[in-house]
Amino acid sequence: MTVLNISIKVVSNNIFILFLGVTHQLKKIYSIGSLGFRHKNKKIFDVFNLLLNNCLVYLVTKKILIYQLKLDGLSFLKIKLIKKI
């Protein structure tokens, strides 16, 4: 089993999910843009569920455990929306 840190970073029009090693070296990155959504098609919270599903499939297929989860750039409102999803 591999152990990774996950960092979710929210910017104005995108969400990045970073998979980092225990010593914080970058292993993999997912974003809404990497799923093929561009410009106005990137409705952040509409496709966030799809982004999470892709990340979960990666974690399960590679048998990865989460050591630490870090949330960057989230306001209280965005946290409530993410919990809802």
Residue, then its C-alpha position, 0 to 999 in steps of 0.5 A: m500500500t502506498v500512502l499519499n497526502i492530498s491537497i485540494k486547491v480552489v482558485s477562482n475558476n478551477i479546482f486542483i487535486l494534488f497527490l503528494g508523497v509523504t515528503h511533499q513531492l508531486k505524484k499526480i495532479y487532477s483539475i477540471g481542465s484536465l477532464g476536458f472542460r474549458h472556459k465557460n464549460k467549467k462550472i466548478f461545482d457542477v463538475f466537482n463530483l466528476l473530478l472527485n470520482n476520477c480521483l477516487v478511481y485512481l486511489v482505489t485502482k492504485k491501492i493508495l491510502i490517504y495520510q493527510l488531506k489539506l484544503d486551500g482557498l476554501s471559504f465557508l460557503k464553498i466548504k458547505l457546497i463540497k460537503k453537500i456533494 
